[in-house]
Amino acid sequence: MPKEVSDEEYAYLMGRKQVADFIEPIYNDPVLSKDAKRLIKKKYPNVKIPDLEIEEMVEKRFADEDKRRDDETKKTTRETQEAKWKESRAKVQKEYGFTDEGMKDLEAFMLERNVGDYEVAAKYKAPASPRASEPTSRHGESWGYGGSNDQFKEIAKDPEAWGRGEILKALKADQDRARQAY
């Protein structure tokens, strides 16, 4: 037995049918479906829409994997750049003889002048602040003194007597050479 519906109830049901007729093509459209399902999920969070939930889960998994890979790449790149930076810094410090304080000054200069290369900055800065030359030795002798420890002890004991003795030896050597010349 058919049920009779009041005019008000009929108008309400026809309005609902009209809304469903508008929504159904959007819900099933491949381009708009995801947006429609998200809007429904936003309005009714407890409604189960399996295909949307699975798709979002897969997208999240891919996004997490991409983020992990990007983070790993960034970390590797950062470590490589830091190693190159340290190597370049150490090379310039050794080659140009900069002290730790000198390297701080060089780095301040690099920041001030927007120079990104230690070698370029060092070539410019090094002539302005030359380093002291390294002491050199003669014929494998110790630096600053060419004699043995015994001679040094003798000099230290009485420098004036040692100097007189050396002068006398030099005079005698000159006299011997002069005699041999004749």
Secondary structure, 3 states (H helix, E strand, C coil): CCCCCCHHHHHHHHHHHHHHHHHHHHHHCCCCHHHHHHHHHHHCCCCCCHHHHHHHHHHHHHHHHHHHHHHHHHHHHHHHHHHHHHHHHHHHHHHHCCCHHHHHHHHHHHHHHCCCCHHHHHHHHHHHCCCCCCCCCCCCCCCCCCCCHHHHHHHHHCHHHHHHHHHHHHHHHHHHHHHHHC
